[in-house]
Amino acid sequence: MRTRFVLIQTSHAGNVGAAARAMKVMGFDDLVLVAPRWPDVLTRPEAIERASGANDVLEKARIVATLDEALDGVQHLCATVMTPRDFGPPTATPREHLPALAGTGHSVAFVFGSERYGMSNDDVYRCHVALSIPTNPDYGSLNLAAAIQVLAYEWRTALGGFGAAPAPPKAEAADARAVAGMLQHWEQSLVDIGFLDPAAPKKLMPRLNQLFNRAQPTPEEIHILRGVAKSMAEAAAKRKL
C-alpha cells in the first residue's frame, strides 16, 4: 500500500530530519513538504543531523507549493488534530481507524500542519478522517516528529507489521486531486444554476467534500459527476438566452 507523509509549512529543519528518521524506522519513505519555511530544508545541517542515517528518505523527499500537489495520487486522507473540530470529518484515534483502513488497499496520506498552528480548517475539511492521538488531558502537546512516529507505528501495526503481505484492493477509488477538481467543477455549476450563492456559501462545499469522501467514488464515477456538472452549466447558459 502506498503511504505518504505530508508536512505543511514546516518551520524547523530539525523536525524534517526527525520525521524522516521516524518514517524509515517504520519502513516508510514517501515524504512531501508543502511550502516549508526553508527552501533548502532537506539539505540543511539540522535536518541531516536529526535524520540520524535516514538520509535516503530526505534525498527522495519532495517540496511542492500546494497541498493539491502533495496529495496527487492519494485516495484516503488522514488529517492530524489535537482537538476535535465542531465541523468536519469524523474524529478517531489511530487505533480505531487504521485497522479497517489497512484492509481497503487504498493509498493513504497522513497530513500534518505547521508546528505552531497545526492544520487549517480548510485542509482538515477535505480529509476523510481527523486522527487524534490520545494524550494526557493536562498536557497534550506533541512534537511534530513524535506525532509522526506514533502514527507511523500504528499504521505499520495495522498493516500487520513487517513481512506481512498487503491486502488486495477492494475497489479503485479516485485520488484526492481528482475529487478536488470535480468539486471545483461542481461549485461553479452550482453557482451557474443559482443553487450556491458565492457571497454566502456557508459550508456547502465542505459538506459535499465529506459526502464524496464517504462515497469513495471511482475515477469512472468522477467522470460521470463532472459530466453532470457540465450539463448543469450548459442548461443554465441556455436558460439565460
N, C-alpha and C positions, 0 to 999 in steps of 0.2 A: 504494500500500500504506500502511495506517495504521501509523505508527511513534510510539511513546510512550517518553519517558524518565522513569523513576520514581526519585526520590531519597528514601531512608528516613532519617528522623530527622537531617536535615542540621543541623549546628550553626553553620556560618559563613555569614552572609548574603552575603558576597563570593563564595563558591563558587556560590551560586544564580545570581547575576548572570553569573558567568563561564560557568556551564553554559548559560544562555540564549544567550549570545554564541556558544558552541561549536556549539549546535544550529542557530542561524539561519545561520551560515556554511555549513552543510551542507544547508540547506533544510528543516529540521525545526522544528516549533513546538508540539508537544504535550508539555508538561511538567507532571508531577504530583508534589507533595511530600506525603510521608506523615509526619504528626506532626513537623514541623520544630521546632527549639528556639524560634524566634521566630514567634509567630502572624502578625506583620506583616512577615515576611521579604521578601515580594515588593515592598514599598514602602520598605524601609529604604535609607538613602543608600548603604551599601556595595554592596547588590545592584544598585541603579540605576547606580552608577558603574562597576562591573565588567561590567555588561551592554554597555557601550560602544555604545549605539544599538539594542540588541535589546530595547527596552522593550516592543514588541508581544508578544514571547514571554512576558515577565513578566506583562503585563496579561491574557494568555489563560490563564496557568498556574492550576492549581487546587491547593488544600490540602485533604487528606482525613485522616480519623483512622486508617484501617486500610489495609493492603496490598490486601485484598479489594476495597475501593472503587477503589483506584488501578488495578487490573487488569481492571475491568469492561469487557467488550467486546473484550479482547485474547485471541488464540489461542495465540501462541507466546511463552514467557517465557525471557529470557536473563539469568541471574544473572551478576554480575561478581565474580571472585575473584582474589586474588593467588597463592594456592597451591591445588593440587587437594585436594579433600576425600577422606577414606578411603571415604566413603559418599555417595551422592547421584547427581545426573545426570552424564552424561559431561562431561569437561573438554576443551575445544578452544580453539585460538586463533581470533580473529575471522576470519582469512583462510581457515582450514579450514572453518569452519561457515557463514559468511554467504552465500557464493555459491549453495549449494544451497537455502538458506532463501529467497533472493530469488525463486526460481522457483516457490515454493508459492503466493504470493499471500496468505499469512496475515498478519493483523495481528500486530505484534511489539512487545514491551516490553523495553527494556533497564533492568534493575533494579540500583541502586547502594545500598550500605549507608552507614552513617554514616562520617564521616571518620576517626574513631578506631578503631572496631571492625569496620567492614565489614558484610557481611550475616550474619545469624544462620543457623545450620544449618537451622532450620525453614523459613526463607524460601528458602534455596537448594534444599532438597529438593523444593519444589513447582515448580521451574523445569525446562524441557526440556533446558537445557544450561548449563554453567558456563563462561563465556568468561574466558580468562586472556591478558592482553596480554604477549607476550614482552619481557622486560626484562633488564638487566644482572644476572647472578646475585648479584653482590656488593652491588647497590643497586637493589631493585625497587620502591621506594616511589613511587607516582604520586599527584600531586594529583588530587582528585576531578574538577575541571574538565578537567584534562589527559586523564584516562581517558575522559571523555565525548567529548572532541574526537577521540581516536583511534578510538573505536568509531563515532562519527558519520561519520567519514571512510571507515572500512572498509565501513560499511553503504551509504553513498552510492555508493561504488565498486562494491559488489556489485550494486546496483540499476541500474548502467550509467551512472552519472554524471548530469549534468544534461541534461534534454531527452529522456532515454530513456523510452519507454513502458513501464509496468509490465507484467509477465507476468500473464496472466489466471489467476484462482484455479483450482487443480486440484480442490479439494474444499472444502466449507464445514465447518470444524472448530468444535466448541463452544468458547466462550470460557472463560477461566480461572476465572471466577466460577461458571459452570455446572458445571465439573469439580469445583471445591471443594465446592459444595453437594451434588453427587452423592456425593462421598467421605464427607461428614459423614453422609449418609443410610445409606451402606453401613456405616460404622463402628458406628452404633447397631444396625443389623440384625445385624451380625456378633457384637456383644455379646449380642443377644437370643437367637441360636441357639447360643451357647456356643462359637463359634469364636475369638473375641477376648476375652482376659482384660483388662479395663480396668486391673487392678492391675499387669499385666506385659505391656504392649502391644508391647514391643520395637520393631522397625522395620516392622511390618506395614503401617501406613497410608502411611508414606513410600514403601515399595516398591510399593504399589498405585498411589500417585500417579504414580510413574515409569512404571509399566506403562501407565496410561491416557494419560500424556503421549506415550509412544511410539506408542500406537494412534491418537491424534488422533481421538477419537470425534466424530461429528456431533451436532447438537442432538437429532436423532431417536434416535440411539443412547444419548445421555444419558437420554432419556425412558424407553427400554427398561430401562436399568440401574437407574434409580430404581424402575421397576415391579418388577424382580427383588428389590430391597431391601425394598420394601413387602410383597411376597409372603413373603419370609423372616420378616419381623417378624410377619405375621399367622399363619404356620404355627407360630411359636414361642409365640404367645399361645394358640392352640388347644391346643397340647401341654400347657400348664400348667393347662388347665381339668380 
